[in-house]
Amino acid sequence: MRFAVAMEAVHTYSLVHDDLPAMDDDDLRRGRPTVHKAFDEATAILVGDALQSLAFAHLLGSPDVRAAALARLLAENAYLMVEGQARDMDGEHAKLAEAEVLELMRTKTGALLASSVAGGALCAGADAGDVYPAGLKLGLAFQIADDLLDLTADTATLGKRAGKDAAAGKSTLPAIIGIEASRGRAEELLDEALAVFAPLGPRADALRALARYVLSRKK
């Protein structure tokens, strides 16, 4: 539970900072005003900073011997997420190759989602390295689905401004290979991740359901 809370704190901090005017400049998040809109930019920056610190303080406050390994896993992948955000911003109005866009997605979204999958395995006493690659595939599928929703859904459904990626000149897979080809790629990635979970049998049914939600979600 401590790892789950820490993971969500890091995730939320990343969204608060991602929405800032200096980054994606979003007014809506989950159908509500973003933190810098509801309050101000300074508050949003401090909220993100505080959430990141609280995440590790909470996780490392546990006497469990796995806490340090979980904190390292989360820290390393949160750093990759920041690297991915830098790649994302550098890629605006740039003609990135497909391999560069995939690397952007692996770091920005893939790393954090992979750490949640790997962290779950570590909490259960399994080898985090066995499922980390599957988590990366789910992260890529998630980001492709997110980019597709930005093109195909409306603002009311998404809970955030639709069409903003194209307006900002973001480098996304749909922008390079098209909508249908991107859907096919996301489905392939999901199938590859599910194949990793296959040997776990019925014990992994909940994990499979979460994995499938990556592509079936509407917002």
Short mmCIF file of the C-alpha atoms (twelve columns), coordinates in Angstrom:
data_MODEL
# 
_entry.id   MODEL 
# 
loop_
_atom_site.group_PDB 
_atom_site.id 
_atom_site.type_symbol 
_atom_site.label_atom_id 
_atom_site.label_alt_id 
_atom_site.label_comp_id 
_atom_site.label_asym_id 
_atom_site.label_seq_id 
_atom_site.Cartn_x 
_atom_site.Cartn_y 
_atom_site.Cartn_z 
_atom_site.pdbx_PDB_model_num 
ATOM 1   C CA . MET A 1   0.000   0.000   0.000   1 
ATOM 2   C CA . ARG A 2   2.845   2.410   0.781   1 
ATOM 3   C CA . PHE A 3   4.354   1.774   -2.641  1 
ATOM 4   C CA . ALA A 4   0.985   2.345   -4.329  1 
ATOM 5   C CA . VAL A 5   0.531   5.644   -2.500  1 
ATOM 6   C CA . ALA A 6   4.083   6.736   -3.340  1 
ATOM 7   C CA . MET A 7   3.579   5.795   -6.985  1 
ATOM 8   C CA . GLU A 8   0.390   7.838   -7.231  1 
ATOM 9   C CA . ALA A 9   2.019   10.806  -5.493  1 
ATOM 10  C CA . VAL A 10  4.812   10.811  -8.091  1 
ATOM 11  C CA . HIS A 11  2.280   10.353  -10.899 1 
ATOM 12  C CA . THR A 12  0.173   13.272  -9.626  1 
ATOM 13  C CA . TYR A 13  3.203   15.523  -9.231  1 
ATOM 14  C CA . SER A 14  4.119   14.782  -12.841 1 
ATOM 15  C CA . LEU A 15  0.641   15.784  -14.039 1 
ATOM 16  C CA . VAL A 16  0.619   19.007  -12.021 1 
ATOM 17  C CA . HIS A 17  3.963   20.036  -13.523 1 
ATOM 18  C CA . ASP A 18  3.068   18.771  -17.011 1 
ATOM 19  C CA . ASP A 19  0.047   21.105  -17.040 1 
ATOM 20  C CA . LEU A 20  2.110   24.230  -16.265 1 
ATOM 21  C CA . PRO A 21  2.254   27.038  -18.876 1 
ATOM 22  C CA . ALA A 22  5.989   26.406  -19.341 1 
ATOM 23  C CA . MET A 23  5.225   22.839  -20.405 1 
ATOM 24  C CA . ASP A 24  1.889   21.720  -21.894 1 
ATOM 25  C CA . ASP A 25  -0.114  24.720  -20.666 1 
ATOM 26  C CA . ASP A 26  -3.349  22.859  -19.899 1 
ATOM 27  C CA . ASP A 27  -6.410  24.420  -18.292 1 
ATOM 28  C CA . LEU A 28  -8.257  21.167  -17.522 1 
ATOM 29  C CA . ARG A 29  -7.311  17.890  -15.871 1 
ATOM 30  C CA . ARG A 30  -9.891  15.190  -15.081 1 
ATOM 31  C CA . GLY A 31  -12.647 17.657  -15.916 1 
ATOM 32  C CA . ARG A 32  -11.481 20.217  -13.359 1 
ATOM 33  C CA . PRO A 33  -9.238  23.296  -13.527 1 
ATOM 34  C CA . THR A 34  -5.548  22.421  -13.334 1 
ATOM 35  C CA . VAL A 35  -3.713  23.423  -10.162 1 
ATOM 36  C CA . HIS A 36  -2.106  26.529  -11.657 1 
ATOM 37  C CA . LYS A 37  -5.525  27.639  -12.918 1 
ATOM 38  C CA . ALA A 38  -7.356  26.920  -9.666  1 
ATOM 39  C CA . PHE A 39  -4.602  28.637  -7.654  1 
ATOM 40  C CA . ASP A 40  -1.453  29.978  -9.344  1 
ATOM 41  C CA . GLU A 41  1.782   28.813  -10.974 1 
ATOM 42  C CA . ALA A 42  3.885   29.076  -7.825  1 
ATOM 43  C CA . THR A 43  1.427   26.910  -5.911  1 
ATOM 44  C CA . ALA A 44  1.428   24.313  -8.702  1 
ATOM 45  C CA . ILE A 45  5.223   24.118  -8.699  1 
ATOM 46  C CA . LEU A 46  5.314   23.745  -4.924  1 
ATOM 47  C CA . VAL A 47  2.539   21.127  -4.947  1 
ATOM 48  C CA . GLY A 48  4.554   19.024  -7.395  1 
ATOM 49  C CA . ASP A 49  7.729   19.437  -5.367  1 
ATOM 50  C CA . ALA A 50  5.939   18.496  -2.158  1 
ATOM 51  C CA . LEU A 51  4.252   15.425  -3.660  1 
ATOM 52  C CA . GLN A 52  7.597   14.089  -4.872  1 
ATOM 53  C CA . SER A 53  9.198   14.509  -1.451  1 
ATOM 54  C CA . LEU A 54  6.184   13.067  0.355   1 
ATOM 55  C CA . ALA A 55  6.197   10.020  -1.918  1 
ATOM 56  C CA . PHE A 56  9.647   8.919   -0.795  1 
ATOM 57  C CA . ALA A 57  9.174   9.971   2.834   1 
ATOM 58  C CA . HIS A 58  6.038   7.845   2.992   1 
ATOM 59  C CA . LEU A 59  7.609   4.855   1.253   1 
ATOM 60  C CA . LEU A 60  10.813  4.910   3.267   1 
ATOM 61  C CA . GLY A 61  8.830   5.342   6.495   1 
ATOM 62  C CA . SER A 62  8.035   1.636   6.301   1 
ATOM 63  C CA . PRO A 63  10.136  -0.846  8.312   1 
ATOM 64  C CA . ASP A 64  9.675   -3.392  5.505   1 
ATOM 65  C CA . VAL A 65  13.008  -4.547  4.102   1 
ATOM 66  C CA . ARG A 66  11.671  -4.089  0.542   1 
ATOM 67  C CA . ALA A 67  11.109  -0.343  0.997   1 
ATOM 68  C CA . ALA A 68  14.612  0.690   -0.083  1 
ATOM 69  C CA . ALA A 69  14.494  -1.395  -3.273  1 
ATOM 70  C CA . LEU A 70  11.043  -0.022  -4.093  1 
ATOM 71  C CA . ALA A 71  12.225  3.545   -3.488  1 
ATOM 72  C CA . ARG A 72  15.194  3.008   -5.808  1 
ATOM 73  C CA . LEU A 73  12.933  1.530   -8.492  1 
ATOM 74  C CA . LEU A 74  10.544  4.467   -8.265  1 
ATOM 75  C CA . ALA A 75  13.329  7.076   -8.176  1 
ATOM 76  C CA . GLU A 76  15.143  5.662   -11.210 1 
ATOM 77  C CA . ASN A 77  11.989  5.534   -13.293 1 
ATOM 78  C CA . ALA A 78  10.724  8.921   -12.135 1 
ATOM 79  C CA . TYR A 79  14.048  10.309  -13.372 1 
ATOM 80  C CA . LEU A 80  13.460  8.636   -16.745 1 
ATOM 81  C CA . MET A 81  10.005  10.224  -16.827 1 
ATOM 82  C CA . VAL A 82  11.610  13.658  -16.453 1 
ATOM 83  C CA . GLU A 83  14.024  12.802  -19.255 1 
ATOM 84  C CA . GLY A 84  11.064  11.808  -21.400 1 
ATOM 85  C CA . GLN A 85  9.307   15.099  -20.664 1 
ATOM 86  C CA . ALA A 86  12.423  16.943  -21.833 1 
ATOM 87  C CA . ARG A 87  12.408  14.853  -25.029 1 
ATOM 88  C CA . ASP A 88  8.718   15.648  -25.475 1 
ATOM 89  C CA . MET A 89  9.313   19.380  -25.252 1 
ATOM 90  C CA . ASP A 90  12.342  19.228  -27.538 1 
ATOM 91  C CA . GLY A 91  10.248  17.283  -30.042 1 
ATOM 92  C CA . GLU A 92  7.635   20.006  -30.490 1 
ATOM 93  C CA . HIS A 93  7.475   21.182  -34.118 1 
ATOM 94  C CA . ALA A 94  10.365  18.822  -34.916 1 
ATOM 95  C CA . LYS A 95  10.434  15.988  -37.414 1 
ATOM 96  C CA . LEU A 96  11.450  13.126  -35.157 1 
ATOM 97  C CA . ALA A 97  11.986  9.670   -36.600 1 
ATOM 98  C CA . GLU A 98  9.745   6.841   -35.417 1 
ATOM 99  C CA . ALA A 99  12.553  5.373   -33.283 1 
ATOM 100 C CA . GLU A 100 13.012  8.737   -31.558 1 
ATOM 101 C CA . VAL A 101 9.300   8.998   -30.788 1 
ATOM 102 C CA . LEU A 102 9.290   5.476   -29.345 1 
ATOM 103 C CA . GLU A 103 12.257  6.346   -27.123 1 
ATOM 104 C CA . LEU A 104 10.435  9.493   -26.008 1 
ATOM 105 C CA . MET A 105 7.422   7.362   -25.035 1 
ATOM 106 C CA . ARG A 106 9.538   4.697   -23.302 1 
ATOM 107 C CA . THR A 107 10.954  7.298   -20.969 1 
ATOM 108 C CA . LYS A 108 8.049   9.715   -20.536 1 
ATOM 109 C CA . THR A 109 5.276   7.169   -19.947 1 
ATOM 110 C CA . GLY A 110 6.744   3.687   -20.260 1 
ATOM 111 C CA . ALA A 111 9.198   3.953   -17.385 1 
ATOM 112 C CA . LEU A 112 6.680   5.031   -14.773 1 
ATOM 113 C CA . LEU A 113 4.099   2.431   -15.783 1 
ATOM 114 C CA . ALA A 114 6.818   -0.232  -15.914 1 
ATOM 115 C CA . SER A 115 7.883   0.663   -12.392 1 
ATOM 116 C CA . SER A 116 4.323   0.194   -11.142 1 
ATOM 117 C CA . VAL A 117 4.179   -3.299  -12.673 1 
ATOM 118 C CA . ALA A 118 7.673   -4.200  -11.487 1 
ATOM 119 C CA . GLY A 119 7.008   -2.732  -8.044  1 
ATOM 120 C CA . GLY A 120 3.920   -4.888  -7.686  1 
ATOM 121 C CA . ALA A 121 6.007   -7.944  -8.464  1 
ATOM 122 C CA . LEU A 122 8.664   -6.899  -5.955  1 
ATOM 123 C CA . CYS A 123 6.002   -6.369  -3.277  1 
ATOM 124 C CA . ALA A 124 4.788   -9.912  -3.904  1 
ATOM 125 C CA . GLY A 125 8.287   -11.332 -3.509  1 
ATOM 126 C CA . ALA A 126 8.883   -11.931 -7.216  1 
ATOM 127 C CA . ASP A 127 11.689  -10.681 -9.467  1 
ATOM 128 C CA . ALA A 128 10.833  -7.171  -10.672 1 
ATOM 129 C CA . GLY A 129 13.070  -7.652  -13.704 1 
ATOM 130 C CA . ASP A 130 10.888  -10.462 -15.004 1 
ATOM 131 C CA . VAL A 131 7.910   -8.169  -15.627 1 
ATOM 132 C CA . TYR A 132 9.556   -4.771  -16.153 1 
ATOM 133 C CA . PRO A 133 9.753   -5.262  -19.975 1 
ATOM 134 C CA . ALA A 134 6.035   -6.103  -20.047 1 
ATOM 135 C CA . GLY A 135 5.363   -2.931  -18.069 1 
ATOM 136 C CA . LEU A 136 7.305   -0.945  -20.652 1 
ATOM 137 C CA . LYS A 137 5.140   -2.390  -23.421 1 
ATOM 138 C CA . LEU A 138 2.017   -1.431  -21.498 1 
ATOM 139 C CA . GLY A 139 3.438   2.058   -21.040 1 
ATOM 140 C CA . LEU A 140 3.974   2.406   -24.789 1 
ATOM 141 C CA . ALA A 141 0.463   1.102   -25.484 1 
ATOM 142 C CA . PHE A 142 -0.936  3.561   -22.927 1 
ATOM 143 C CA . GLN A 143 0.826   6.529   -24.518 1 
ATOM 144 C CA . ILE A 144 -0.260  5.559   -28.028 1 
ATOM 145 C CA . ALA A 145 -3.854  5.221   -26.776 1 
ATOM 146 C CA . ASP A 146 -3.549  8.617   -25.087 1 
ATOM 147 C CA . ASP A 147 -2.301  10.220  -28.298 1 
ATOM 148 C CA . LEU A 148 -5.143  8.604   -30.249 1 
ATOM 149 C CA . LEU A 149 -7.739  9.876   -27.775 1 
ATOM 150 C CA . ASP A 150 -6.339  13.380  -28.170 1 
ATOM 151 C CA . LEU A 151 -7.167  13.102  -31.883 1 
ATOM 152 C CA . THR A 152 -10.480 11.250  -31.723 1 
ATOM 153 C CA . ALA A 153 -12.243 12.153  -28.446 1 
ATOM 154 C CA . ASP A 154 -13.810 15.405  -27.281 1 
ATOM 155 C CA . THR A 155 -12.844 17.621  -24.362 1 
ATOM 156 C CA . ALA A 156 -15.933 16.739  -22.294 1 
ATOM 157 C CA . THR A 157 -15.176 13.014  -22.498 1 
ATOM 158 C CA . LEU A 158 -11.443 13.344  -21.965 1 
ATOM 159 C CA . GLY A 159 -11.671 15.735  -19.042 1 
ATOM 160 C CA . LYS A 160 -8.828  17.684  -20.635 1 
ATOM 161 C CA . ARG A 161 -8.432  19.760  -23.781 1 
ATOM 162 C CA . ALA A 162 -8.682  17.599  -26.906 1 
ATOM 163 C CA . GLY A 163 -6.556  18.266  -29.982 1 
ATOM 164 C CA . LYS A 164 -3.818  19.978  -28.004 1 
ATOM 165 C CA . ASP A 165 -1.008  17.696  -29.223 1 
ATOM 166 C CA . ALA A 166 -1.473  18.605  -32.872 1 
ATOM 167 C CA . ALA A 167 -1.882  22.281  -31.979 1 
ATOM 168 C CA . ALA A 168 1.391   22.197  -30.045 1 
ATOM 169 C CA . GLY A 169 3.217   20.300  -32.788 1 
ATOM 170 C CA . LYS A 170 3.857   17.311  -30.516 1 
ATOM 171 C CA . SER A 171 5.833   14.368  -31.878 1 
ATOM 172 C CA . THR A 172 3.492   11.395  -31.546 1 
ATOM 173 C CA . LEU A 173 3.219   8.024   -33.238 1 
ATOM 174 C CA . PRO A 174 -0.187  8.825   -34.826 1 
ATOM 175 C CA . ALA A 175 1.338   11.946  -36.330 1 
ATOM 176 C CA . ILE A 176 4.000   9.805   -38.017 1 
ATOM 177 C CA . ILE A 177 2.258   6.573   -39.052 1 
ATOM 178 C CA . GLY A 178 -1.435  7.499   -38.834 1 
ATOM 179 C CA . ILE A 179 -4.378  6.567   -36.625 1 
ATOM 180 C CA . GLU A 180 -5.106  3.033   -37.811 1 
ATOM 181 C CA . ALA A 181 -1.476  1.943   -37.899 1 
ATOM 182 C CA . SER A 182 -1.021  3.350   -34.390 1 
ATOM 183 C CA . ARG A 183 -4.046  1.404   -33.122 1 
ATOM 184 C CA . GLY A 184 -2.533  -1.758  -34.565 1 
ATOM 185 C CA . ARG A 185 0.819   -1.049  -32.902 1 
ATOM 186 C CA . ALA A 186 -0.847  -0.485  -29.530 1 
ATOM 187 C CA . GLU A 187 -2.730  -3.783  -29.832 1 
ATOM 188 C CA . GLU A 188 0.498   -5.610  -30.679 1 
ATOM 189 C CA . LEU A 189 2.186   -4.159  -27.604 1 
ATOM 190 C CA . LEU A 190 -0.742  -5.181  -25.410 1 
ATOM 191 C CA . ASP A 191 -0.637  -8.737  -26.780 1 
ATOM 192 C CA . GLU A 192 3.101   -8.939  -26.105 1 
ATOM 193 C CA . ALA A 193 2.592   -7.783  -22.506 1 
ATOM 194 C CA . LEU A 194 -0.257  -10.243 -21.959 1 
ATOM 195 C CA . ALA A 195 1.950   -13.054 -23.247 1 
ATOM 196 C CA . VAL A 196 4.397   -12.365 -20.394 1 
ATOM 197 C CA . PHE A 197 1.566   -12.780 -17.866 1 
ATOM 198 C CA . ALA A 198 0.261   -15.992 -19.464 1 
ATOM 199 C CA . PRO A 199 2.338   -18.417 -17.303 1 
ATOM 200 C CA . LEU A 200 0.808   -16.897 -14.158 1 
ATOM 201 C CA . GLY A 201 -2.598  -18.411 -14.941 1 
ATOM 202 C CA . PRO A 202 -5.737  -17.225 -13.109 1 
ATOM 203 C CA . ARG A 203 -3.645  -15.415 -10.491 1 
ATOM 204 C CA . ALA A 204 -2.940  -12.689 -13.061 1 
ATOM 205 C CA . ASP A 205 -6.550  -12.123 -14.147 1 
ATOM 206 C CA . ALA A 206 -6.767  -8.750  -12.375 1 
ATOM 207 C CA . LEU A 207 -3.477  -7.663  -13.949 1 
ATOM 208 C CA . ARG A 208 -4.732  -8.727  -17.384 1 
ATOM 209 C CA . ALA A 209 -7.922  -6.720  -16.895 1 
ATOM 210 C CA . LEU A 210 -5.893  -3.641  -16.000 1 
ATOM 211 C CA . ALA A 211 -3.667  -4.196  -19.021 1 
ATOM 212 C CA . ARG A 212 -6.656  -4.425  -21.375 1 
ATOM 213 C CA . TYR A 213 -8.086  -1.229  -19.872 1 
ATOM 214 C CA . VAL A 214 -5.029  0.581   -21.231 1 
ATOM 215 C CA . LEU A 215 -6.596  0.388   -24.698 1 
ATOM 216 C CA . SER A 216 -10.304 0.235   -23.898 1 
ATOM 217 C CA . ARG A 217 -10.427 3.425   -21.799 1 
ATOM 218 C CA . LYS A 218 -12.246 6.477   -23.153 1 
ATOM 219 C CA . LYS A 219 -10.427 9.123   -21.140 1 
# 
